[in-house]
Amino acid sequence: MQFNLDDDVKFILEQLNRNGKGFLVGGAVRDKILNKDPGDYDFATDIEYSELKRIFAGYNPLSLIHISE
């Protein structure tokens, strides 16, 4: 199944998959399946926290990205 994603979401997924594995998860997937507009997006990855900080250090706005250890 493929979804139309906005440019910020595509960028994040591209960066995650360029540096490891990245997945769109959670309610956004459900909303897309139901043809609804997600309020937010959650990502899962196998990339270490310190590497995520490096990868997204120049990405603006950082407020779109919340990294949990």
Sequence and secondary structure as in RCSB ss.txt:
>XXXX:A:sequence
MQFNLDDDVKFILEQLNRNGKGFLVGGAVRDKILNKDPGDYDFATDIEYSELKRIFAGYNPLSLIHISE
>XXXX:A:secstr
      HHHHHHHHHHHHHS EEEETHHHHHHHTT   S  EEEE S HHHHHHHTTT S GGG     
